[in-house]
Amino acid sequence: MSLLPPAKPKLSERDLDVLLKKHKVDRARWPFLVFGIRGYYSRTMGPTRGNDRGIYDDLIGLVTPNVTAFFNGNTDPSAVRRGRGTGAGKGMASLKPGFWPVYRFDLHRGQYLALCQRAGAVTVVRDGSPDYEDTGWFGINIHRGGVRGTSSEGCQTVPQQGGQWDAFISLAVAEAKRMYGAKWRTTTVPFLLMEG
């Protein structure tokens, strides 16, 4: 099974505009937007005809008044871990689709610059029997993915292969600095997660 699709995702400006309007994103209020489409490659990648874990079958995008860019991505945990039972702990977390204005530029696990959940709670769907929702501050970040796997315990990841992570974070930082100046690290960045 291939970890990455053969090319970066493509989306027309018209299709992107339709998606953002469908999800009622106020572009005047949120001109800097990061978004994901879970299961973007669901029909052409993975062992199932749906969204799969452990592969980059999703789309991560960045749109500002100056830039629109798309990257391969992952919006799922890398594995399955059930929880909720007595002594079982919590199940793996998948960010619930929706609009999450809770991200800021910060260090992921104190190691490198990423978009981190620093400005509010999010709701995740945890693996369980049955799956269940959980809301809180879980560190559901947008960070660099692995080379042999997606490196996610619930975060959104962009692969290192092909320089995609470096291109994504460099572009995001450049746009944040252009738009917010000295406040680029303290300005909240929204993330919109949609189902493909």
N, C-alpha and C positions, 0 to 999 in steps of 0.2 A: 504494500500500500504506500502510495506517495504521500509525503508530508506536506508538500507544496503543490499548488496547481502550476501548469506550465507557463502562465503569464500573470501579470498583475491584473486586478479587476478593472473593468471599464463600466462607466455609467454616464449616460448623456446628461448634459446640463438640464435638459427638459425633464428627464426622469428624476434627477436629484431634486429639482424644484417641486415636482409633484409629491415626492416623498416627504419633503420638509413641510409643505403646506398641509398634507394629510395628517401629519403629527403636530400641527399647529405651533411650529417653532417661530417665535417672534424674532426675525432676523435683525430688526432694528435694535432690540435689546441685547441680543446674543449674536453679534457679527462674527465672532470667532467660535466655531463649532467643530467638535470632533464627533464622529458618528460611526456606528457599526451596523452591519447587516449580517445577522446570524444566519448561517446556512446559505450564504450567497452561492456557493458551489455545491449545494446539497444534491443535485442531480448528476453531477459529473465526478464527484470525489467521494471516497470513503466506502465502507462496507455496506452502508444502508442507503436508501433513497432519500433519507432525511439528513438533518444536521448530525454531525459526528463529533466526538471528542478526540483530542490528541492529534489533530491535523489543522492546518491553516486553511479551512474551507469557508472562512468568513471574510468580510470586507471591513477594513478600517479606513475612514476618510477624514480629511481635514478640509474645511471650507471657510474662507474669509472673503472680504470684499476684493482681495488681490489674488487669491490662490484657490484652486480646487485640485486636490490630489487624492489618489486612491492607492491603498496598499493591501497586500495579503494580510490576513489577520486571523486571530482566534479569539472568540468571546465565550469560551467554555472552559471548565476545569479540564486538566489533562487526563483525569481518571475518574472512576466512580468510587465513592466511599459512602456507604449508608450510615445513618445515624439516627438519633432521637430516642432510641430505646434506653432503658436503664443501663448506665455505664457505657453506652455506645458512643458518646460524644456527638458532635454535630456532623451532619453529612456535608459533602463537598458543595460549594456554593456556585451557582450560576446567576449572574446579574439578571434581574427581572427586566424585560424590555420596558422602555420608558425614557423619560427625559430626566437626566441627573445633573443638575448644576452644582456639582460638589468637588470639582477637580482643580488642583493648583500644581504648578511646577515645583517639584521637591525631589528629594533623593528616595528612590525605591530601596527599602531596607537599608538605608544609610549608605548605599553604594554608588549609584549613578542617577543622573537626572531623568525623571519620568513625569508623567501626569499622575498625581496621587490623590486619593480620596481624603481631602483635608478640610472640606467646607460643609460637611453634612452627612447625614445617614443615607444609606441606600437600602433597597429591599432586594434580597436574593431568594432564589428557590433552591432549597437544599435537598440533596439526595436523602430519601427516607422510604419508609413503607407505610403510608404513601409519602411522596415528596411534600415538602412544606415550606411556607414562606417565613423569612426571618429578616428583621429590619435592625440596622445598627451601623456602627463604624467598624468595618471589617478589613479595611485596607485593600479594597477592590480597585487596584491601580491599573493604569495603562502603561505597560512596560515592555522591555526587550524580551523576545521569546528565545527559546533554545534552538540549537542546530539539529539535535536528534529528537526533539519533542517540543511541545508548545510552552513548557515551563509555567504552567498556570495552576494555581489552587483556587481559581475563581476570577482571576484578573483577565483583562483584555491584553493580548500580546501581539506584537508585530515581529516577524522573523528577522533574524540577523542576515540570513542568506540574501545575496544580491544587494547588500547594503541597505535593505529596506528600513530597518530600525534607525540607522544613522540618518537616512534621508528624512524619515518621518520626524524625529525629534529635532533635527536641525531646522527643518522647515517650520515646525511648530514654534520653536524658540524665536526664530527670525520674525515670524508674523506677530508673535506676542510682543516682542520688543518694538516692532514698527507701530503696532496699534496702541500699546499701553505704556510705552517708555519705561521709566524707572520702576513702575508698578507691575511689570510683567510677571514677576513671581508671586505676587499677592492677589492678582486678579483671578476671579473664579472663571473656570472654563467649563462649559457644559458638555456632557456626553449624551448623545441620543442613541439608544440601542433599539434596533428594529428587527423584526423577524423577516427572513427572506421568503 
